[in-house]
Amino acid sequence: MAYIEMENICKEFKVYKRNSSWTKTLKSLFIREFETKVAIQNINISIDKGELVGYIGPNGAGKSTTIKILTGILTPTSGIVRVDGRVPHENRVKNAEKMGVVFGQRSQLYWDLPMTETFQLYKKMYRIEERQFKSNVNLYVELLEMKEFMNRPIRQLSLGQKMRANLAVALLHDPEIIYLDEPTIGLDVVAKSRIRRFVRELNKEKGTTVLLTTHDMDDIEQICNRIIMIDHGQKIFDGSIGELKDLYSEGYMLIVDFAEDNVSLNDSRLRVISEEGPRKTILINTNEITIAEAISKITTGNSIVDLHIKEPNIERTIERLYENKERETVQA
Ligand SMILES: Nc1ncnc2c1ncn2[C@@H]1O[C@H](COP(=O)(O)OP(=O)(O)OP(=O)(O)O)[C@@H](O)[C@H]1O
């Protein structure tokens, strides 16, 4: 049985109808009119224990709604949801014992307490045994390089240090799953990469299942093995990053520095998308021509000074997927 199972999950919200004219607004003070807002519809997701899954989509796509259903905060309007065999909204306490949550924009830490005391507080809250507590504090202080700021109150910590502290606290009780919402938002390059490395290490060491929502595609590429994508409340892709690139990328880019200007390639499969003196950027679709054949065509009869291959860019690939879906919806 999968660790997370969502079958045909829908969530609708009832919202007050806003009126354009003041007479209608006045009337609505006495008679309230509602309309239904569909946040997610017919979502089917199955995630095994230990998977590293990126859950992505544009603003308002339904990501937070899905996470709130999985954490038991929201009850779905229809459909079946189970996390580790339990219905989250019917077993909120048990569900909470098994999960950790980290929101990049919100903190679970107490402003005036240093981490030494914060850990003690969470130890009591989760009733963590002394041995497990000591071993986890030692592990996270080391992996997240927290030693230097353990005794300083939270309010004196940098954004990156606070994020590391939030992660350690969320993981103190050894949750089976961690929900990460924008865990690297606002962090510098070094801090981002430290967090990403840590999440992978955690998954490897403890087998923790990770469900990550983010708008940072580097988070996805460096942490996740699988991407689930939603748009307008519906699932539009579920697979590996490789599969996504194969299906939706424009192709590989070959950046070639020829020895001379005005080289002509005479092959429609080699699409020159930009030229700067003797440098040409050539787009190839690997369904039409292999990289090896493309290089052989380019180098035959031409002197080459340098050649780089650029892999399909994930952000552009995702943009194309959304564009395709938008077109399909308009045509339907
Ligand atoms: N409590 C609520 N009441 C009414 N509508 C809601 C409520 N919560 C979410 N929605 C609507 O449901 C849709 C999905 O929202 P959700 O917050 O799940 O999106 P999201 O993918 O997490 O977006 P973002 O990336 O901006 O955080 C949006 O149109 C939102 O306005």
PDBQT file of the ligand as one rigid body, heavy atoms in Angstrom, charges set to zero:
ROOT
HETATM    1  N1  LIG A 401     -10.081  29.330   2.386  1.00  0.00    +0.000 N 
HETATM    2  C1  LIG A 401     -10.337  29.590   1.102  1.00  0.00    +0.000 A 
HETATM    3  N2  LIG A 401     -11.481  30.175   0.724  1.00  0.00    +0.000 NA
HETATM    4  C2  LIG A 401     -11.757  30.430  -0.576  1.00  0.00    +0.000 A 
HETATM    5  N3  LIG A 401     -10.917  30.135  -1.600  1.00  0.00    +0.000 NA
HETATM    6  C3  LIG A 401      -9.746  29.550  -1.286  1.00  0.00    +0.000 A 
HETATM    7  C4  LIG A 401      -9.387  29.259   0.067  1.00  0.00    +0.000 A 
HETATM    8  N4  LIG A 401      -8.143  28.669   0.059  1.00  0.00    +0.000 NA
HETATM    9  C5  LIG A 401      -7.758  28.620  -1.241  1.00  0.00    +0.000 A 
HETATM   10  N5  LIG A 401      -8.706  29.137  -2.043  1.00  0.00    +0.000 N 
HETATM   11  C6  LIG A 401      -8.665  29.245  -3.516  1.00  0.00    +0.000 C 
HETATM   12  O1  LIG A 401      -8.345  27.978  -4.040  1.00  0.00    +0.000 OA
HETATM   13  C7  LIG A 401      -7.426  28.086  -5.114  1.00  0.00    +0.000 C 
HETATM   14  C8  LIG A 401      -6.164  27.273  -4.792  1.00  0.00    +0.000 C 
HETATM   15  O2  LIG A 401      -5.470  27.925  -3.727  1.00  0.00    +0.000 OA
HETATM   16  P1  LIG A 401      -4.125  27.358  -3.088  1.00  0.00    +0.000 P 
HETATM   17  O3  LIG A 401      -3.780  28.243  -1.930  1.00  0.00    +0.000 OA
HETATM   18  O4  LIG A 401      -4.290  25.908  -2.797  1.00  0.00    +0.000 OA
HETATM   19  O5  LIG A 401      -3.091  27.575  -4.278  1.00  0.00    +0.000 OA
HETATM   20  P2  LIG A 401      -1.494  27.434  -4.308  1.00  0.00    +0.000 P 
HETATM   21  O6  LIG A 401      -1.185  26.564  -5.474  1.00  0.00    +0.000 OA
HETATM   22  O7  LIG A 401      -1.002  26.983  -2.980  1.00  0.00    +0.000 OA
HETATM   23  O8  LIG A 401      -1.037  28.921  -4.601  1.00  0.00    +0.000 OA
HETATM   24  P3  LIG A 401       0.320  29.724  -4.180  1.00  0.00    +0.000 P 
HETATM   25  O9  LIG A 401       1.435  29.191  -5.005  1.00  0.00    +0.000 OA
HETATM   26  O10 LIG A 401      -0.035  31.130  -4.536  1.00  0.00    +0.000 OA
HETATM   27  O11 LIG A 401       0.512  29.522  -2.700  1.00  0.00    +0.000 OA
HETATM   28  C9  LIG A 401      -7.146  29.577  -5.304  1.00  0.00    +0.000 C 
HETATM   29  O12 LIG A 401      -7.988  30.060  -6.324  1.00  0.00    +0.000 OA
HETATM   30  C10 LIG A 401      -7.533  30.171  -3.964  1.00  0.00    +0.000 C 
HETATM   31  O13 LIG A 401      -8.003  31.504  -4.119  1.00  0.00    +0.000 OA
ENDROOT
TORSDOF 0
